[in-house]
């Protein structure tokens, strides 16, 4: 039996590699199925007025809009409106489309409102209690489906034993699923400075029936007031969509090749986005012009900057492009331009710069730190 399973696994890997090669040679489009979690009477998680089904749909549509600018990519949606789709039907949509990957997008939530960060799941065995709990929470949606007991005969969403039993023949897509999930998490961490909760395995029903590399993304915790506000804002959703879309495109390039007509990914200019998060009002006061000597930066010490945004598009470093802020600089990393405001050796000055940026409308701005020209973890500096 073990020899049979090993042979089956190896043949599956070979088939996937051959399929990848054929796609690149025949010029077929790379098909992506995007799945917005929940819908209609299934609200998903609801905290502080933030509703998971709405946020998931908004982000999926934004990811799709970015991907559809690439003529070599075809996007299939499980839903584009507020409707309820059975879990197995979501996978069937991807199967019927013969999609190359399946990406299900969700929001996380926890009674502990301090919990934050993103995590991406792949289908697989697990003994981790928290991973099983996450899967049981999402899989419980089947009880909202009509005739679910007949449709999922023998399956109990509250039983870890039946959850684990679903995964026995899923190894063939695991390696590619992990590769895609890793790219998503890398972008969340590097572009948004978001807490990386890692790539995890769990037996999600929505992933079980999709016969292709597939992932389930938990973008962040809407139970966390700060993270929930960001996810429920236009700018926050654009940033998350950018991370996911870029991960998909990079996955395509790595495993399916890059066509001669492959366009540069264009991302909507975040400065033009109408913010949902209100900007604090600043009381009008008389301003007296004072010549303030520019700080002399000690390059050998720790240098603090405020990251405003990240974009695939290069912007002129003029105040009109950054809501009136001057002293903006940029660096090019991982195919993205990172735009930063200010430069100082004093952390207290950096915090003031951060407040200025937020008051200008960059509500998701954050402080970053450098040592000898290399980025370092800000948490290690301010302990």
PEBEL-V800519 format. One record per helix or strand of 3 or more residues. SS is the DSSP state (helix for helix, strand for strand). FROM is the first residue (numbers start at 1). LEN is the number of residues. If there is no record, write none. Layout:
ss=SS from=FROM len=LEN
ss=SS from=FROM len=LEN
//
This chain:
ss=helix from=2 len=25
ss=strand from=30 len=7
ss=helix from=52 len=16
ss=strand from=73 len=5
ss=helix from=87 len=10
ss=strand from=101 len=8
ss=strand from=118 len=6
ss=helix from=129 len=16
ss=helix from=148 len=4
ss=helix from=160 len=6
ss=helix from=171 len=22
ss=strand from=196 len=7
ss=helix from=205 len=4
ss=strand from=213 len=9
ss=helix from=225 len=7
ss=helix from=234 len=23
ss=helix from=270 len=3
ss=strand from=303 len=9
ss=helix from=319 len=4
ss=strand from=328 len=6
ss=strand from=336 len=9
ss=helix from=347 len=13
ss=strand from=366 len=6
ss=strand from=374 len=3
ss=helix from=378 len=4
//
